[in-house]
């Protein structure tokens, strides 16, 4: 079954009750962090790099504040927003820092 985790339990990463929060978080996580690290890496002008870097650091600060208050990005359960964050967060120090 699609969405079934180990043991057959279905995991809903986009629960209807949290969709607005998930969509909002996913939007800024993508634009400022996921895409931001690429914009830093591919910047050919110092100003473009600094702009992207400022967005990345602002997103990291925003995430830090959120995750001090709650265990997950957009809800009280793991959602699509957490999954979207994961690849960039996991490789951030090794690749981007």
C-alpha positions in Angstrom: 0.0 0.0 0.0 1.3 3.4 -0.9 2.4 5.3 2.2 2.6 2.2 4.3 5.5 2.1 6.8 7.1 -0.9 8.4 4.4 -2.9 10.1 1.7 -1.8 7.5 0.9 1.6 9.2 0.0 4.3 6.7 2.0 7.5 7.1 0.3 10.7 6.0 2.9 13.4 5.3 0.3 15.9 4.2 -2.5 15.7 6.7 -5.4 17.9 5.8 -5.5 19.7 9.2 -1.9 20.9 8.7 -1.8 21.6 5.0 -1.6 25.4 5.2 1.3 25.2 7.7 3.0 22.5 5.6 2.6 24.6 2.4 3.9 27.7 4.1 6.9 26.0 5.6 7.7 24.2 2.4 7.7 27.4 0.4 10.3 29.2 2.5 12.4 26.1 3.1 12.7 25.6 -0.6 13.3 29.2 -1.6 15.6 30.2 1.1 17.4 27.0 2.1 17.1 24.2 -0.4 17.5 26.5 -3.4 19.5 29.0 -1.5 22.5 26.7 -1.0 22.6 26.1 -4.8 22.3 29.8 -5.5 25.3 30.3 -3.2 27.3 27.6 -5.0 26.5 28.8 -8.5 26.8 32.6 -7.8 29.1 34.3 -10.2 28.9 37.7 -8.5 29.6 38.6 -4.9 26.3 40.3 -4.5 24.3 37.3 -5.6 26.3 35.1 -3.3 25.7 37.4 -0.3 22.0 37.7 -1.0 21.6 33.9 -1.2 23.8 33.4 1.9 21.7 35.8 3.9 18.6 33.8 2.9 20.2 30.6 3.9 21.2 31.9 7.3 17.8 33.5 7.9 16.2 30.2 7.1 18.5 28.3 9.5 17.7 30.8 12.2 14.0 30.5 11.6 14.3 26.7 11.7 16.3 26.9 14.9 13.7 29.0 16.6 10.8 26.7 15.4 12.6 23.5 16.4 13.3 24.9 19.9 9.6 25.1 20.4 8.3 22.0 18.5 9.8 18.7 17.4 8.8 19.2 13.8 8.7 22.0 11.2 5.0 22.4 10.5 3.0 20.3 12.9 3.2 18.0 15.9 4.0 15.1 13.6 6.4 14.5 10.8 5.1 16.1 7.6 6.2 16.7 4.0 7.9 19.9 5.2 10.3 17.9 7.4 11.0 15.5 4.5 11.8 18.5 2.2 14.2 19.9 4.8 16.0 16.6 5.4 18.4 16.3 2.4 19.7 19.8 2.8 20.0 19.6 6.6 21.8 16.2 6.5 24.5 17.4 4.1 24.7 21.0 5.1 27.9 20.8 7.2 29.7 18.4 5.0 28.9 20.1 1.7 27.7 23.6 2.2 29.4 24.9 5.3 
